[in-house]
Amino acid sequence: MDNSTIIIEEMEAEDWDEVRDIYIEGIQTGNATFDTEAPTWDEWHRGHLNDCRLVVRENGTVIGWAALSPISKKTAYQGAAEVSIYLSQKSVGKGLGSLLLREIINESEQKGFWTLQAGIFPENKTSIHLHEKYGFEKVGVRKRIGKLNGVWRDVVLLERRSTNVGVD
C-alpha cells in the first residue's frame, strides 16, 4: 500500500451510492454475482444483516465493502452467515481485500458468528484464493446452479468455521 490514508469502518446508509457503484463494477465483470443490476438501498438493506457491514476508505472515498447475509431464518443457523466482499477495480492489488476480509471475520466472531460461507464463481480465482488464505475451505461445487445472461454457471461453496466461537 502507498501513503494514502486507509480506514475500515462501519457502513452507513450515506455510503450507499459508493457501495452501489462498486457493486455495479462487480456486476460488470460477469464473475462476481448473478445480479445483472444493482438493488436499491432498501432491497440491499433488507437482504443483509445489520451487524458486520464494513467499508474501506482511501482518503475518505469508499473503495471496498463487506457485509453478511443470513443463510436461514431458522434459529439454529443464527451464527452462520454468507459473506460478500467487493473492491473497486482501482483498488485491486493493494492488499485491501485481505484487510477487509480479516476485519469482517474478526467482527463476525465478536458478534457471535461461528460459520461464514461464500459462494464464488470458479472463474474468480483471486477471490477463492483470498478466502482460502483466511481459513475458508472448499466444501463443494454447486453445478449449473443458476444462469447468468443465459449461461449456466457453477458456484464454488467455501466455508470458514471459527476456532473461537461455537466451540462448545
C-alpha positions as CSV (number, residue, x, y, z in Angstrom):
1,M,0.0,0.0,0.0
2,D,1.1,3.6,-0.6
3,N,1.0,6.5,1.8
4,S,-2.7,7.1,1.4
5,T,-5.0,7.0,4.5
6,I,-6.8,3.7,4.6
7,I,-9.5,3.1,7.2
8,I,-12.1,0.4,7.7
9,E,-15.3,1.4,9.5
10,E,-19.0,0.6,9.8
11,M,-21.0,1.1,6.7
12,E,-23.7,3.8,6.9
13,A,-26.7,4.4,4.7
14,E,-24.9,7.5,3.4
15,D,-22.3,5.2,1.9
16,W,-24.8,3.5,-0.4
17,D,-24.0,5.4,-3.6
18,E,-20.4,4.5,-3.4
19,V,-21.1,0.9,-2.3
20,R,-23.6,0.5,-5.2
21,D,-21.1,1.8,-7.7
22,I,-18.6,-0.8,-6.5
23,Y,-21.3,-3.5,-6.7
24,I,-22.0,-2.3,-10.3
25,E,-18.3,-2.8,-11.2
26,G,-18.6,-6.3,-9.8
27,I,-21.7,-7.0,-11.9
28,Q,-19.9,-5.8,-15.0
29,T,-17.1,-8.3,-14.5
30,G,-19.5,-11.1,-15.0
31,N,-17.8,-13.1,-12.3
32,A,-18.9,-11.6,-9.1
33,T,-22.7,-12.1,-8.8
34,F,-25.7,-13.5,-10.5
35,D,-27.3,-10.0,-10.3
36,T,-27.5,-8.1,-13.5
37,E,-28.3,-4.8,-12.0
38,A,-27.7,-3.2,-8.6
39,P,-30.5,-3.3,-6.0
40,T,-31.9,-0.2,-4.3
41,W,-30.7,0.7,-0.9
42,D,-34.0,-0.7,0.6
43,E,-33.6,-4.1,-1.2
44,W,-29.9,-4.3,-0.2
45,H,-30.6,-3.3,3.4
46,R,-33.4,-6.0,3.8
47,G,-31.1,-8.7,2.4
48,H,-28.1,-8.1,4.7
49,L,-27.7,-8.4,8.4
50,N,-27.4,-5.1,10.4
51,D,-24.2,-6.4,12.0
52,C,-20.9,-6.6,10.2
53,R,-21.4,-4.1,7.4
54,L,-18.0,-2.6,6.6
55,V,-16.5,-0.1,4.2
56,V,-12.8,0.5,3.5
57,R,-12.0,4.1,2.6
58,E,-8.9,5.6,1.0
59,N,-8.6,9.3,1.7
60,G,-12.3,9.4,2.5
61,T,-13.6,7.6,-0.5
62,V,-15.2,4.2,-0.2
63,I,-13.2,1.8,-2.3
64,G,-14.5,-1.5,-0.9
65,W,-17.1,-3.1,1.3
66,A,-18.1,-6.3,3.0
67,A,-21.3,-7.4,4.5
68,L,-23.1,-10.5,5.9
69,S,-26.4,-12.1,4.7
70,P,-28.4,-14.6,6.7
71,I,-28.3,-18.1,5.3
72,S,-31.5,-19.1,7.0
73,K,-34.3,-17.7,9.2
74,K,-34.0,-20.8,11.5
75,T,-32.7,-20.1,15.0
76,A,-30.2,-23.0,14.7
77,Y,-28.4,-21.0,12.0
78,Q,-28.2,-17.7,13.8
79,G,-24.4,-17.9,14.0
80,A,-23.9,-18.7,10.3
81,A,-23.9,-16.1,7.5
82,E,-22.8,-15.6,4.0
83,V,-20.0,-13.1,3.4
84,S,-19.9,-10.7,0.5
85,I,-16.7,-8.7,-0.3
86,Y,-16.2,-6.2,-3.1
87,L,-13.4,-3.9,-4.1
88,S,-13.4,-1.1,-6.7
89,Q,-11.4,-2.0,-9.7
90,K,-8.9,0.8,-9.0
91,S,-8.1,-0.6,-5.5
92,V,-7.4,-4.2,-6.6
93,G,-3.8,-5.4,-5.8
94,K,-3.3,-3.1,-2.8
95,G,-3.9,-5.8,-0.1
96,L,-7.3,-4.3,0.8
97,G,-9.2,-7.5,0.3
98,S,-7.1,-9.1,3.0
99,L,-7.7,-6.2,5.4
100,L,-11.4,-6.2,4.8
101,L,-11.9,-10.0,5.0
102,R,-9.8,-10.2,8.1
103,E,-11.8,-7.4,9.7
104,I,-15.2,-8.9,8.9
105,I,-14.1,-12.2,10.2
106,N,-13.0,-10.6,13.5
107,E,-16.2,-8.5,13.8
108,S,-18.3,-11.5,12.9
109,E,-16.8,-13.5,15.8
110,Q,-17.3,-10.6,18.2
111,K,-21.0,-10.7,17.2
112,G,-21.2,-14.5,17.8
113,F,-20.9,-15.9,14.3
114,W,-19.3,-19.4,14.2
115,T,-19.6,-20.1,10.4
116,L,-19.1,-17.8,7.4
117,Q,-19.7,-19.1,3.9
118,A,-19.1,-17.7,0.5
119,G,-20.4,-18.7,-2.9
120,I,-17.9,-17.7,-5.6
121,F,-17.8,-18.4,-9.4
122,P,-14.9,-20.7,-10.1
123,E,-13.5,-18.2,-12.7
124,N,-13.0,-15.7,-9.8
125,K,-9.7,-17.4,-8.8
126,T,-8.5,-14.3,-6.9
127,S,-11.5,-14.3,-4.6
128,I,-11.3,-18.0,-4.0
129,H,-7.6,-17.7,-3.1
130,L,-8.3,-14.7,-0.8
131,H,-10.9,-16.7,1.1
132,E,-8.7,-19.8,1.4
133,K,-5.9,-17.6,2.7
134,Y,-8.2,-16.7,5.7
135,G,-9.3,-20.3,6.5
136,F,-12.2,-20.8,4.2
137,E,-12.3,-24.4,2.8
138,K,-14.0,-25.6,-0.4
139,V,-16.9,-27.7,0.7
140,G,-18.3,-28.3,-2.8
141,V,-19.3,-27.0,-6.1
142,R,-22.9,-26.2,-6.9
143,K,-23.1,-27.3,-10.6
144,R,-25.1,-25.2,-13.0
145,I,-26.9,-23.6,-10.0
146,G,-28.1,-20.6,-12.0
147,K,-28.0,-18.8,-15.3
148,L,-26.2,-15.5,-15.8
149,N,-27.0,-13.8,-19.1
150,G,-28.4,-17.1,-20.5
151,V,-25.3,-19.2,-19.5
152,W,-25.4,-21.9,-16.8
153,R,-22.8,-21.1,-14.0
154,D,-21.2,-23.2,-11.3
155,V,-20.6,-21.7,-7.8
156,V,-17.8,-22.9,-5.5
157,L,-19.1,-23.1,-1.9
158,L,-16.5,-22.2,0.7
159,E,-16.9,-22.2,4.5
160,R,-14.9,-21.0,7.4
161,R,-15.6,-22.4,10.9
162,S,-14.5,-20.2,13.8
163,T,-12.0,-21.7,16.3
164,N,-13.2,-19.2,18.9
165,V,-17.0,-19.1,18.6
166,G,-19.3,-22.1,18.9
167,V,-16.6,-24.4,20.0
168,D,-18.6,-25.9,22.9
